[in-house]
Each structure stands twice: as structure tokens, then as C-alpha cells.
Amino acid sequence: MIKKKRRLLPYYIAFFMSLLFVWGVYSSIIINESLFPYYWTYIASAIITIICILYFATTSNYRIKGLFTSYGKTKVLFILSIVVAVFTIIFLSRSLPLLMHTFIKEPSQMTATISSTHIGDYRFCHKSFELEGYHLFFNGKVCKVDEKTYARLGVGDSLTLIGDKSIFGFTVNDYQ
């Protein structure tokens, strides 16, 4: 009896991309939107989603065919398209630039204007400032602001950010 060799590379790639996804969501990077405009992210996400849906719709994988028979092909493809689209938007707009930024960053400062303040917006970001001029998903937000700074600064005030800068973005380590 000959044992089939399992291909582990796709599982390793999926695991690595999942780690990058989580790292991108929970990081404190402000992405340079001139390099990564929001429409580019949505177009790339749509293309990747269409490719994935076509692959899953025509695959002969017994696990996917089992899902189709259990839940219905249309329902599975619809849910899968939403999951793939959201995953790729966050991966392309946060995780990929963060990965590239990690290798070429250097210490720097940046001054930004506060456009709005939030309390309890996200579980991991209780008190935060949103900065002017940033439109990408999860971009332009300074999290974990202490009580004194939050009470002292408001909309329209300038905030000096201290961190690491690269062509891809700015990682916030501290603020003044």
C-alpha cells in the first residue's frame, strides 16, 4: 500500500497569512495612502475574490464538495466571497505594508491633526484619536491614549507622534 504524500505548503501559507492578518489589524501603523490608495485595495480584493470563487466553484476537492452538499453551493459561495473579500482588503491595506515597513523603518517624528476622538470604539482600542487625511480601513487611528492626554486634546489640535517611519508608513510608539 502506497501512502499519499500530503501537501503542507498551502497550510503553511494560510497559517502565515492568518498571522499577518492579525498582526495588521492589531498594529499601530499609519499606512502611507499615496502608495496604497483605497481604490487599488478594493480592485485587487475583487480580483482575488473572483479567482477564489471560481476555484472553489470548479474544484474537485472532496471537503469543499461536502460543504456544497451540506449547505448548498450558492450559500457557501456567497459566505466564502464575503470572507475572502474582507480578509484580502485588510491583508492588502494593513498587513502587507506593515510587513514591508518592518524591514526598512527608521526612528522619526510626525505631527498630525486630530479629526475626531473615540471612546470604546474597538475592544483593543479603548480611547483613541483619529487623524485627518486617512481613509483606508483601520488607518489613521492612535490607540491606547492615556486619560490626561485624552482630556487635554480635542478635535483640531496637533499631536506629535514618535515612532518609526518608512516609505510604507509610520509606526506609532509614543505621542506628545
NORJOKA-V252645 format. One record per pair of residues at least 6 apart in sequence whose C-alpha atoms are under 6 Angstrom apart, sorted by the first residue. I is the first residue (numbers start at 1). J is the second residue. If there is no record, write none. Layout:
i->[I:I]
j->[J:J]
This chain:
i->[20:21:21:24:24:28:28:29:29:30:30:30:30:31:32:32:38:41:45:45:45:49:49:49:97:101:101:105:105:105:106:106:107:107:108:108:108:109:109:110:110:111:111:112:112:113:113:113:113:113:114:114:114:114:114:115:115:115:115:116:116:116:117:117:118:118:119:119:120:125:125:127:127:128:128:128:129:129:130:130:131:134:160:160:161:162:162:162:162:163:163:163:164:164]
j->[95:91:95:94:95:171:172:170:171:139:140:169:170:169:168:169:136:89:85:88:89:81:84:85:168:166:168:164:165:166:164:165:163:164:163:164:165:161:162:160:161:159:160:158:159:131:132:156:157:158:130:131:155:156:157:130:131:132:155:129:130:155:128:129:127:128:126:127:126:143:144:144:145:142:143:145:141:142:140:141:140:140:175:176:175:172:173:174:175:171:172:173:170:171]
